[in-house]
Amino acid sequence: MTKLPQLKPRQVVRGLERAGFAKRKSKGGHRTYVKGALRVTLPYHATDIKPGTLRSIIDQAGMTVEEFLRYL
C-alpha cells in the first residue's frame, strides 16, 4: 500500500482537474468535482487534507492511489 503524502487542497484539485474532473459547485468550505457519473466532494480549507480523507477522495474518483499520484 502506498503511503499518502500531505497535500494541500489546491494540490488535490490540480490532480483531479488533470484527471478530467470539472468543478461543479462550491458551498462553504467544500467543493464538488464531477467526471461523467463520478462525483468527488473535498474540503477546501487552509490546512492539509488528512490521509484518510484523501484516500476517500481517491476512492470517490474511481482511481487507485498510484493513479492519482501520477496526476499531481
LUMMI-841016 format. One record per residue: residue in three letters; chain; x, y, z of N, C-alpha, C, O in turn. Coordinates in nm, 4 decimals. Layout:
<r type="ALA" mol="A" n_east="X" n_north="Y" n_up="Z" ca_east="X" ca_north="Y" ca_up="Z" c_east="X" c_north="Y" c_up="Z" o_east="X" o_north="Y" o_up="Z"/>
...
//
This chain:
<r type="MET" mol="A" n_east="0.0843" n_north="-0.1172" n_up="0.0000" ca_east="0.0000" ca_north="0.0000" ca_up="0.0000" c_east="0.0891" c_north="0.1239" c_up="0.0000" o_east="0.1843" o_north="0.1321" o_up="0.0775"/>
<r type="THR" mol="A" n_east="0.0590" n_north="0.2176" n_up="-0.0847" ca_east="0.1375" ca_north="0.3390" ca_up="-0.0970" c_east="0.1027" c_north="0.4367" c_up="0.0146" o_east="-0.0144" o_north="0.4603" o_up="0.0447"/>
<r type="LYS" mol="A" n_east="0.2075" n_north="0.4932" n_up="0.0757" ca_east="0.1847" ca_north="0.5932" ca_up="0.1795" c_east="0.1400" c_north="0.7232" c_up="0.1134" o_east="0.1989" o_north="0.7672" o_up="0.0147"/>
<r type="LEU" mol="A" n_east="0.0369" n_north="0.7829" n_up="0.1678" ca_east="-0.0175" ca_north="0.9062" ca_up="0.1110" c_east="0.0602" c_north="1.0275" c_up="0.1603" o_east="0.0901" o_north="1.0373" o_up="0.2793"/>
<r type="PRO" mol="A" n_east="0.0931" n_north="1.1196" n_up="0.0713" ca_east="0.1635" ca_north="1.2409" ca_up="0.1127" c_east="0.0679" c_north="1.3419" c_up="0.1748" o_east="-0.0538" o_north="1.3317" o_up="0.1588"/>
<r type="GLN" mol="A" n_east="0.1241" n_north="1.4398" n_up="0.2458" ca_east="0.0451" ca_north="1.5514" ca_up="0.2970" c_east="0.0207" c_north="1.6457" c_up="0.1802" o_east="0.1162" o_north="1.6952" o_up="0.1204"/>
<r type="LEU" mol="A" n_east="-0.1034" n_north="1.6714" n_up="0.1470" ca_east="-0.1357" ca_north="1.7574" ca_up="0.0336" c_east="-0.2273" c_north="1.8711" c_up="0.0763" o_east="-0.3143" o_north="1.8541" o_up="0.1617"/>
<r type="LYS" mol="A" n_east="-0.2067" n_north="1.9856" n_up="0.0163" ca_east="-0.2969" ca_north="2.0993" ca_up="0.0338" c_east="-0.4172" c_north="2.0775" c_up="-0.0581" o_east="-0.4055" o_north="2.0074" o_up="-0.1585"/>
<r type="PRO" mol="A" n_east="-0.5312" n_north="2.1358" n_up="-0.0258" ca_east="-0.6486" ca_north="2.1202" ca_up="-0.1127" c_east="-0.6232" c_north="2.1613" c_up="-0.2575" o_east="-0.6731" o_north="2.0958" o_up="-0.3491"/>
<r type="ARG" mol="A" n_east="-0.5468" n_north="2.2682" n_up="-0.2804" ca_east="-0.5219" ca_north="2.3125" ca_up="-0.4181" c_east="-0.4427" c_north="2.2082" c_up="-0.4972" o_east="-0.4583" o_north="2.1988" o_up="-0.6189"/>
<r type="GLN" mol="A" n_east="-0.3568" n_north="2.1285" n_up="-0.4290" ca_east="-0.2826" ca_north="2.0225" ca_up="-0.4966" c_east="-0.3768" c_north="1.9094" c_up="-0.5378" o_east="-0.3627" o_north="1.8524" o_up="-0.6460"/>
<r type="VAL" mol="A" n_east="-0.4729" n_north="1.8773" n_up="-0.4508" ca_east="-0.5704" ca_north="1.7730" ca_up="-0.4819" c_east="-0.6582" c_north="1.8185" c_up="-0.5985" o_east="-0.6885" o_north="1.7393" o_up="-0.6877"/>
<r type="VAL" mol="A" n_east="-0.6987" n_north="1.9447" n_up="-0.5981" ca_east="-0.7797" ca_north="1.9995" ca_up="-0.7078" c_east="-0.7032" c_north="1.9884" c_up="-0.8391" o_east="-0.7602" o_north="1.9487" o_up="-0.9407"/>
<r type="ARG" mol="A" n_east="-0.5749" n_north="2.0229" n_up="-0.8381" ca_east="-0.4937" ca_north="2.0152" ca_up="-0.9601" c_east="-0.4900" c_north="1.8712" c_up="-1.0124" o_east="-0.5020" o_north="1.8482" o_up="-1.1327"/>
<r type="GLY" mol="A" n_east="-0.4735" n_north="1.7745" n_up="-0.9217" ca_east="-0.4731" ca_north="1.6346" ca_up="-0.9624" c_east="-0.6059" c_north="1.5910" c_up="-1.0213" o_east="-0.6092" o_north="1.5199" o_up="-1.1218"/>
<r type="LEU" mol="A" n_east="-0.7160" n_north="1.6333" n_up="-0.9592" ca_east="-0.8482" ca_north="1.5979" ca_up="-1.0108" c_east="-0.8724" c_north="1.6605" c_up="-1.1477" o_east="-0.9254" o_north="1.5950" o_up="-1.2375"/>
<r type="GLU" mol="A" n_east="-0.8341" n_north="1.7861" n_up="-1.1640" ca_east="-0.8547" ca_north="1.8529" ca_up="-1.2928" c_east="-0.7702" c_north="1.7892" c_up="-1.4022" o_east="-0.8158" o_north="1.7772" o_up="-1.5159"/>
<r type="ARG" mol="A" n_east="-0.6491" n_north="1.7485" n_up="-1.3700" ca_east="-0.5645" ca_north="1.6796" ca_up="-1.4680" c_east="-0.6225" c_north="1.5432" c_up="-1.5051" o_east="-0.5990" o_north="1.4925" o_up="-1.6148"/>
<r type="ALA" mol="A" n_east="-0.6987" n_north="1.4843" n_up="-1.4122" ca_east="-0.7622" ca_north="1.3549" ca_up="-1.4376" c_east="-0.8935" c_north="1.3703" c_up="-1.5140" o_east="-0.9583" o_north="1.2706" o_up="-1.5457"/>
<r type="GLY" mol="A" n_east="-0.9335" n_north="1.4940" n_up="-1.5439" ca_east="-1.0533" ca_north="1.5164" ca_up="-1.6237" c_east="-1.1759" c_north="1.5595" c_up="-1.5462" o_east="-1.2844" o_north="1.5681" o_up="-1.6037"/>
<r type="PHE" mol="A" n_east="-1.1622" n_north="1.5869" n_up="-1.4175" ca_east="-1.2755" ca_north="1.6322" ca_up="-1.3373" c_east="-1.2952" c_north="1.7823" c_up="-1.3555" o_east="-1.1987" o_north="1.8566" o_up="-1.3739"/>
<r type="ALA" mol="A" n_east="-1.4199" n_north="1.8261" n_up="-1.3503" ca_east="-1.4532" ca_north="1.9680" ca_up="-1.3633" c_east="-1.5275" c_north="2.0131" c_up="-1.2378" o_east="-1.6049" o_north="1.9369" o_up="-1.1798"/>
<r type="LYS" mol="A" n_east="-1.5037" n_north="2.1368" n_up="-1.1968" ca_east="-1.5700" ca_north="2.1909" ca_up="-1.0788" c_east="-1.7187" c_north="2.2057" c_up="-1.1060" o_east="-1.7598" o_north="2.2660" o_up="-1.2051"/>
<r type="ARG" mol="A" n_east="-1.7978" n_north="2.1500" n_up="-1.0169" ca_east="-1.9434" ca_north="2.1546" ca_up="-1.0321" c_east="-2.0035" c_north="2.2647" c_up="-0.9458" o_east="-2.0811" o_north="2.3477" o_up="-0.9933"/>
<r type="LYS" mol="A" n_east="-1.9660" n_north="2.2638" n_up="-0.8178" ca_east="-2.0197" ca_north="2.3661" ca_up="-0.7285" c_east="-1.9286" c_north="2.3822" c_up="-0.6077" o_east="-1.8412" o_north="2.2999" o_up="-0.5810"/>
<r type="SER" mol="A" n_east="-1.9523" n_north="2.4904" n_up="-0.5365" ca_east="-1.8758" ca_north="2.5217" ca_up="-0.4171" c_east="-1.9733" c_north="2.5758" c_up="-0.3142" o_east="-2.0542" o_north="2.6637" o_up="-0.3441"/>
<r type="LYS" mol="A" n_east="-1.9652" n_north="2.5229" n_up="-0.1925" ca_east="-2.0549" ca_north="2.5700" ca_up="-0.0881" c_east="-1.9795" c_north="2.5654" c_up="0.0441" o_east="-1.9341" o_north="2.4594" o_up="0.0872"/>
<r type="GLY" mol="A" n_east="-1.9669" n_north="2.6795" n_up="0.1071" ca_east="-1.8941" ca_north="2.6849" ca_up="0.2329" c_east="-1.7487" c_north="2.6472" c_up="0.2115" o_east="-1.6811" o_north="2.7043" o_up="0.1259"/>
<r type="GLY" mol="A" n_east="-1.7009" n_north="2.5521" n_up="0.2884" ca_east="-1.5621" ca_north="2.5092" ca_up="0.2790" c_east="-1.5432" c_north="2.3830" c_up="0.1982" o_east="-1.4422" o_north="2.3146" o_up="0.2149"/>
<r type="HIS" mol="A" n_east="-1.6373" n_north="2.3495" n_up="0.1107" ca_east="-1.6280" ca_north="2.2273" ca_up="0.0315" c_east="-1.6497" c_north="2.2568" c_up="-0.1166" o_east="-1.7222" o_north="2.3493" o_up="-0.1535"/>
<r type="ARG" mol="A" n_east="-1.5854" n_north="2.1763" n_up="-0.1999" ca_east="-1.6018" ca_north="2.1872" ca_up="-0.3451" c_east="-1.6390" c_north="2.0508" c_up="-0.4003" o_east="-1.5962" o_north="1.9478" o_up="-0.3481"/>
<r type="THR" mol="A" n_east="-1.7184" n_north="2.0507" n_up="-0.5058" ca_east="-1.7603" ca_north="1.9274" ca_up="-0.5711" c_east="-1.7100" c_north="1.9274" c_up="-0.7143" o_east="-1.7264" o_north="2.0252" o_up="-0.7872"/>
<r type="TYR" mol="A" n_east="-1.6483" n_north="1.8162" n_up="-0.7538" ca_east="-1.5964" ca_north="1.7980" ca_up="-0.8895" c_east="-1.6635" c_north="1.6759" c_up="-0.9502" o_east="-1.6900" o_north="1.5781" o_up="-0.8803"/>
<r type="VAL" mol="A" n_east="-1.6912" n_north="1.6813" n_up="-1.0803" ca_east="-1.7588" ca_north="1.5714" ca_up="-1.1483" c_east="-1.6842" c_north="1.5315" c_up="-1.2748" o_east="-1.6153" o_north="1.6115" o_up="-1.3381"/>
<r type="LYS" mol="A" n_east="-1.7010" n_north="1.4037" n_up="-1.3088" ca_east="-1.6485" ca_north="1.3479" ca_up="-1.4340" c_east="-1.7427" c_north="1.2342" c_up="-1.4698" o_east="-1.7360" o_north="1.1262" o_up="-1.4111"/>
<r type="GLY" mol="A" n_east="-1.8299" n_north="1.2587" n_up="-1.5658" ca_east="-1.9304" ca_north="1.1584" ca_up="-1.6007" c_east="-2.0214" c_north="1.1339" c_up="-1.4819" o_east="-2.0816" o_north="1.2271" o_up="-1.4287"/>
<r type="ALA" mol="A" n_east="-2.0314" n_north="1.0081" n_up="-1.4402" ca_east="-2.1170" ca_north="0.9725" ca_up="-1.3270" c_east="-2.0435" c_north="0.9821" c_up="-1.1935" o_east="-2.1051" o_north="0.9655" o_up="-1.0882"/>
<r type="LEU" mol="A" n_east="-1.9129" n_north="1.0085" n_up="-1.1964" ca_east="-1.8349" ca_north="1.0175" ca_up="-1.0730" c_east="-1.8469" c_north="1.1565" c_up="-1.0125" o_east="-1.8423" o_north="1.2567" o_up="-1.0839"/>
<r type="ARG" mol="A" n_east="-1.8622" n_north="1.1622" n_up="-0.8809" ca_east="-1.8713" ca_north="1.2888" ca_up="-0.8095" c_east="-1.7776" c_north="1.2838" c_up="-0.6889" o_east="-1.7803" o_north="1.1887" o_up="-0.6108"/>
<r type="VAL" mol="A" n_east="-1.6959" n_north="1.3863" n_up="-0.6749" ca_east="-1.5991" ca_north="1.3934" ca_up="-0.5657" c_east="-1.6219" c_north="1.5226" c_up="-0.4889" o_east="-1.6245" o_north="1.6308" o_up="-0.5475"/>
<r type="THR" mol="A" n_east="-1.6384" n_north="1.5111" n_up="-0.3580" ca_east="-1.6518" ca_north="1.6276" ca_up="-0.2716" c_east="-1.5286" c_north="1.6340" c_up="-0.1831" o_east="-1.4909" o_north="1.5346" o_up="-0.1210"/>
<r type="LEU" mol="A" n_east="-1.4657" n_north="1.7509" n_up="-0.1772" ca_east="-1.3471" ca_north="1.7631" ca_up="-0.0935" c_east="-1.3517" c_north="1.8903" c_up="-0.0117" o_east="-1.4065" o_north="1.9916" o_up="-0.0553"/>
<r type="PRO" mol="A" n_east="-1.2927" n_north="1.8844" n_up="0.1095" ca_east="-1.2859" ca_north="2.0042" ca_up="0.1922" c_east="-1.1838" c_north="2.1005" c_up="0.1339" o_east="-1.0759" o_north="2.0587" o_up="0.0919"/>
<r type="TYR" mol="A" n_east="-1.2165" n_north="2.2271" n_up="0.1311" ca_east="-1.1238" ca_north="2.3269" ca_up="0.0783" c_east="-1.0971" c_north="2.4288" c_up="0.1885" o_east="-1.1586" o_north="2.5353" o_up="0.1939"/>
<r type="HIS" mol="A" n_east="-1.0031" n_north="2.3926" n_up="0.2764" ca_east="-0.9645" ca_north="2.4771" ca_up="0.3891" c_east="-0.8153" c_north="2.5087" c_up="0.3766" o_east="-0.7501" o_north="2.4629" o_up="0.2828"/>
<r type="ALA" mol="A" n_east="-0.7616" n_north="2.5857" n_up="0.4693" ca_east="-0.6205" ca_north="2.6242" ca_up="0.4647" c_east="-0.5277" c_north="2.5111" c_up="0.5097" o_east="-0.4080" o_north="2.5150" o_up="0.4814"/>
<r type="THR" mol="A" n_east="-0.5808" n_north="2.4118" n_up="0.5785" ca_east="-0.4965" ca_north="2.3047" ca_up="0.6326" c_east="-0.4803" c_north="2.1906" c_up="0.5324" o_east="-0.5549" o_north="2.1803" o_up="0.4350"/>
<r type="ASP" mol="A" n_east="-0.3806" n_north="2.1046" n_up="0.5587" ca_east="-0.3586" ca_north="1.9868" ca_up="0.4750" c_east="-0.4766" c_north="1.8912" c_up="0.4865" o_east="-0.5461" o_north="1.8879" o_up="0.5881"/>
<r type="ILE" mol="A" n_east="-0.4978" n_north="1.8142" n_up="0.3814" ca_east="-0.6031" ca_north="1.7125" ca_up="0.3827" c_east="-0.5478" c_north="1.5886" c_up="0.4521" o_east="-0.4393" o_north="1.5416" o_up="0.4181"/>
<r type="LYS" mol="A" n_east="-0.6213" n_north="1.5358" n_up="0.5482" ca_east="-0.5768" ca_north="1.4192" ca_up="0.6247" c_east="-0.5713" c_north="1.2964" c_up="0.5347" o_east="-0.6471" o_north="1.2870" o_up="0.4381"/>
<r type="PRO" mol="A" n_east="-0.4811" n_north="1.2009" n_up="0.5658" ca_east="-0.4644" ca_north="1.0824" ca_up="0.4802" c_east="-0.5929" c_north="1.0025" c_up="0.4593" o_east="-0.6188" o_north="0.9560" o_up="0.3483"/>
<r type="GLY" mol="A" n_east="-0.6732" n_north="0.9860" n_up="0.5634" ca_east="-0.7983" ca_north="0.9117" ca_up="0.5490" c_east="-0.8967" c_north="0.9821" c_up="0.4571" o_east="-0.9664" o_north="0.9177" o_up="0.3787"/>
<r type="THR" mol="A" n_east="-0.9023" n_north="1.1131" n_up="0.4667" ca_east="-0.9889" ca_north="1.1922" ca_up="0.3795" c_east="-0.9395" c_north="1.1866" c_up="0.2360" o_east="-1.0192" o_north="1.1755" o_up="0.1429"/>
<r type="LEU" mol="A" n_east="-0.8077" n_north="1.1944" n_up="0.2177" ca_east="-0.7503" ca_north="1.1869" ca_up="0.0835" c_east="-0.7797" c_north="1.0513" c_up="0.0196" o_east="-0.8119" o_north="1.0439" o_up="-0.0990"/>
<r type="ARG" mol="A" n_east="-0.7686" n_north="0.9445" n_up="0.0981" ca_east="-0.7988" ca_north="0.8109" ca_up="0.0454" c_east="-0.9456" c_north="0.8029" c_up="0.0031" o_east="-0.9770" o_north="0.7413" o_up="-0.0988"/>
<r type="SER" mol="A" n_east="-1.0353" n_north="0.8640" n_up="0.0796" ca_east="-1.1772" ca_north="0.8655" ca_up="0.0444" c_east="-1.2007" c_north="0.9431" c_up="-0.0849" o_east="-1.2812" o_north="0.9017" o_up="-0.1683"/>
<r type="ILE" mol="A" n_east="-1.1310" n_north="1.0552" n_up="-0.1020" ca_east="-1.1427" ca_north="1.1346" ca_up="-0.2246" c_east="-1.0975" c_north="1.0522" c_up="-0.3444" o_east="-1.1625" o_north="1.0527" o_up="-0.4489"/>
<r type="ILE" mol="A" n_east="-0.9859" n_north="0.9814" n_up="-0.3290" ca_east="-0.9329" ca_north="0.8984" ca_up="-0.4376" c_east="-1.0311" c_north="0.7866" c_up="-0.4714" o_east="-1.0520" o_north="0.7560" o_up="-0.5889"/>
<r type="ASP" mol="A" n_east="-1.0914" n_north="0.7253" n_up="-0.3697" ca_east="-1.1911" ca_north="0.6202" ca_up="-0.3934" c_east="-1.3133" c_north="0.6764" c_up="-0.4666" o_east="-1.3642" o_north="0.6133" o_up="-0.5592"/>
<r type="GLN" mol="A" n_east="-1.3604" n_north="0.7941" n_up="-0.4259" ca_east="-1.4744" ca_north="0.8571" ca_up="-0.4928" c_east="-1.4437" c_north="0.8852" c_up="-0.6392" o_east="-1.5327" o_north="0.8807" o_up="-0.7242"/>
<r type="ALA" mol="A" n_east="-1.3161" n_north="0.9143" n_up="-0.6682" ca_east="-1.2745" ca_north="0.9447" ca_up="-0.8055" c_east="-1.2571" c_north="0.8183" c_up="-0.8890" o_east="-1.2325" o_north="0.8268" o_up="-1.0093"/>
<r type="GLY" mol="A" n_east="-1.2695" n_north="0.7017" n_up="-0.8271" ca_east="-1.2580" ca_north="0.5763" ca_up="-0.9008" c_east="-1.1155" c_north="0.5449" c_up="-0.9435" o_east="-1.0949" o_north="0.4792" o_up="-1.0456"/>
<r type="MET" mol="A" n_east="-1.0176" n_north="0.5906" n_up="-0.8675" ca_east="-0.8768" ca_north="0.5686" ca_up="-0.9005" c_east="-0.8060" c_north="0.4948" c_up="-0.7882" o_east="-0.8552" o_north="0.4869" o_up="-0.6756"/>
<r type="THR" mol="A" n_east="-0.6892" n_north="0.4410" n_up="-0.8213" ca_east="-0.6009" ca_north="0.3873" ca_up="-0.7183" c_east="-0.5113" c_north="0.5016" c_up="-0.6714" o_east="-0.5036" o_north="0.6062" o_up="-0.7359"/>
<r type="VAL" mol="A" n_east="-0.4442" n_north="0.4807" n_up="-0.5596" ca_east="-0.3540" ca_north="0.5833" ca_up="-0.5074" c_east="-0.2440" c_north="0.6130" c_up="-0.6087" o_east="-0.2095" o_north="0.7290" o_up="-0.6311"/>
<r type="GLU" mol="A" n_east="-0.1890" n_north="0.5086" n_up="-0.6696" ca_east="-0.0810" ca_north="0.5262" ca_up="-0.7669" c_east="-0.1276" c_north="0.6076" c_up="-0.8875" o_east="-0.0552" o_north="0.6945" o_up="-0.9360"/>
<r type="GLU" mol="A" n_east="-0.2491" n_north="0.5791" n_up="-0.9359" ca_east="-0.3039" ca_north="0.6547" ca_up="-1.0494" c_east="-0.3175" c_north="0.8025" c_up="-1.0131" o_east="-0.2794" o_north="0.8903" o_up="-1.0907"/>
<r type="PHE" mol="A" n_east="-0.3720" n_north="0.8288" n_up="-0.8950" ca_east="-0.3927" ca_north="0.9671" ca_up="-0.8532" c_east="-0.2603" c_north="1.0412" c_up="-0.8399" o_east="-0.2489" o_north="1.1560" o_up="-0.8829"/>
<r type="LEU" mol="A" n_east="-0.1605" n_north="0.9765" n_up="-0.7810" ca_east="-0.0312" ca_north="1.0419" ca_up="-0.7601" c_east="0.0362" c_north="1.0773" c_up="-0.8920" o_east="0.1147" o_north="1.1720" o_up="-0.8973"/>
<r type="ARG" mol="A" n_east="0.0072" n_north="1.0033" n_up="-0.9984" ca_east="0.0641" ca_north="1.0360" ca_up="-1.1296" c_east="0.0094" c_north="1.1684" c_up="-1.1840" o_east="0.0762" o_north="1.2342" o_up="-1.2638"/>
<r type="TYR" mol="A" n_east="-0.1096" n_north="1.2076" n_up="-1.1424" ca_east="-0.1702" ca_north="1.3325" ca_up="-1.1901" c_east="-0.1219" c_north="1.4561" c_up="-1.1143" o_east="-0.1501" o_north="1.5686" o_up="-1.1555"/>
<r type="LEU" mol="A" n_east="-0.0502" n_north="1.4365" n_up="-1.0051" ca_east="-0.0033" ca_north="1.5520" ca_up="-0.9260" c_east="0.1127" c_north="1.6223" c_up="-0.9916" o_east="0.1634" o_north="1.7209" o_up="-0.9380"/>
//
